[in-house]
Amino acid sequence: MDAATLRDRLVGPYAAVDVVASTGSTNADLRAAAGRGAPDRTALIALEQTAGQGRRGRGWVSPTGGLYLSVLFRPDGVPPGRIPWLTLLAGVALVRTAADVGVRAALKWPNDLLVGPAKAAGVLAEITSGSAVVLGIGLNVTRLPDDVAPGAGGLAPTSLENHSPGPLDRADLAVTLLTRLHDLELRWRGLGGDDPALREEYRRNCATLGRPVRVELARGGPLLGTAHDLAPDGTLVVRDEAGADHPISAGDVVHLRVR
């Protein structure tokens, strides 16, 4: 993956693009860069991570053959309550990218890309210095080794090449994903973080909505119910067996089998 070629294709929409063979975490690198004043829409791509990060402080397995990237956004003018939409926006970009290479994918709220019942990508957004946000995406591209363990919630891992018509070029995939991400983020930001069309596209592609779920909350016991709706601010609304609605802004969602 040639950095100069990627810059030629992506600089313009992005202020800066860098490529490294390996790093601990692209999110950690861009958090540090944000503190040094890196500009809005700075992108970093890695072919391997040795200390990838997932939600709630978990590690993220980043085997060679994946695509690991982060983008630093400074979405001035977007209300703080709309910033969590960046995670969902990235999910829509991933679904579109998968479709571009012939793979039908869906989204598990809030941050997983599913191909069938297995996980092919994850997203992590972190607010850093000031109003800056680092958005990280880890995407499994080439066929995975047999010893990659399931992630949180017991989701089996998969990759795009396990389902694509043929082999995939990671440089082309990076350009496609970052272009899709830019187009969605540009419109979302221009609308002040409130994009009804984006919300409807996410809903159409969300495999969580309408199914029974268990939500592991940071405090208290698990919440059982049906994923009933997606609120305008991106929170998941779970309706329990008594008919009460619970807005969920953070938690591990486990898809349960339909009886």
C-alpha positions, -999 to 999 in steps of 0.1 A, spaced: 0 0 0 18 31 -13 14 62 8 21 86 -20 -5 71 -42 -31 72 -15 -23 108 -8 -29 116 -45 -63 99 -43 -74 112 -10 -58 146 -1 -84 172 -9 -113 156 9 -87 149 37 -61 174 50 -34 147 55 -31 110 49 -3 88 62 3 50 60 24 29 83 32 -8 82 25 -13 119 16 7 150 2 2 184 -31 19 177 -41 43 150 -66 59 174 -39 65 200 -16 80 174 -42 104 163 -52 113 198 -16 124 203 -16 142 170 -48 161 180 -30 174 211 -3 187 188 -28 206 167 -33 182 137 -59 196 113 -95 185 108 -98 154 86 -63 139 92 -63 102 83 -39 75 94 -39 40 79 -20 10 93 -16 -25 79 -12 -40 114 -19 -29 149 -1 -44 179 -23 -28 206 -56 -21 189 -84 -7 210 -121 -16 213 -150 -2 232 -150 -1 270 -112 -4 272 -110 -38 254 -83 -48 231 -90 -52 194 -74 -81 175 -57 -67 144 -41 -95 124 -21 -88 93 -44 -87 63 -68 -62 77 -73 -25 72 -70 -3 103 -75 34 100 -85 64 121 -96 99 111 -93 130 133 -124 152 130 -130 186 144 -168 190 138 -173 225 149 -209 235 149 -222 200 157 -239 199 191 -222 176 216 -253 154 218 -250 146 181 -213 135 181 -222 99 189 -236 97 154 -201 96 140 -199 59 151 -232 51 133 -222 71 103 -190 51 100 -212 19 101 -232 32 71 -199 39 53 -188 3 59 -221 -11 46 -217 9 14 -181 -2 11 -189 -38 15 -217 -35 -11 -191 -19 -35 -171 -52 -34 -201 -74 -37 -206 -82 0 -240 -78 16 -235 -66 52 -256 -53 81 -250 -33 113 -252 -44 149 -258 -13 171 -238 6 178 -204 -3 162 -202 -37 145 -204 -46 108 -219 -81 103 -217 -104 74 -242 -131 81 -240 -137 119 -202 -129 121 -183 -97 127 -162 -82 99 -155 -47 113 -157 -25 144 -158 12 150 -145 32 180 -150 70 184 -131 89 211 -135 125 220 -101 140 226 -87 175 231 -113 202 228 -141 192 205 -119 169 184 -130 133 178 -109 104 167 -129 78 147 -112 44 143 -123 16 120 -109 -19 120 -119 -40 90 -110 -76 83 -102 -78 46 -83 -110 38 -92 -145 50 -86 -148 87 -64 -174 104 -83 -201 122 -72 -191 157 -88 -156 158 -110 -158 189 -146 -145 190 -150 -109 202 -173 -94 228 -207 -110 229 -193 -142 213 -195 -129 178 -175 -151 154 -150 -132 132 -152 -131 95 -137 -110 66 -148 -95 34 -128 -119 13 -146 -148 30 -177 -135 11 -165 -115 -18 -164 -128 -54 -126 -125 -55 -95 -111 -38 -95 -75 -26 -69 -48 -29 -65 -30 5 -54 3 -11 -85 4 -33 -107 -6 -3 -91 22 18 -99 48 -8 -135 35 -12 -141 35 26 -125 69 32 -144 84 3 -177 70 16 -169 82 51 -160 117 38 -192 121 18 -214 110 47 -196 131 73 -195 162 51 -233 161 47 -239 152 84 -217 181 96 -233 205 71 -267 197 86 -255 203 122 -253 166 130 -290 160 122 -294 141 90 -327 123 86 -316 105 55 -286 91 73 -308 80 102 -331 62 78 -303 45 60 -288 33 93 -322 19 103 -326 0 71 -293 -16 75 -295 -23 113 -299 -60 121 -305 -51 158 -338 -33 153 -369 -55 158 -351 -84 174 -348 -97 210 -317 -85 227 -298 -86 260 -280 -54 269 -251 -57 293 -251 -23 311 -222 -7 329 -242 -6 361 -269 -30 373 -280 -63 357 -287 -70 321 -317 -56 303 -338 -80 283 -363 -68 257 -368 -60 220 -347 -34 202 -377 -12 194 -363 20 178 -334 43 171 -338 77 187 -328 109 167 -296 112 188 -286 77 179 -295 59 212 -311 25 210 -346 22 225 -352 -12 241 -388 -22 251 -389 -46 280 -415 -74 285 -437 -50 305 -438 -25 276 -415 1 291 -390 18 268 -354 21 279 -330 45 260 -296 29 258 -266 52 250 -239 27 259 -238 -10 265 -230 -43 250 -259 -56 229 -262 -93 224 -286 -105 197 -308 -133 210 -324 -160 189 -359 -154 178 -382 -179 194 
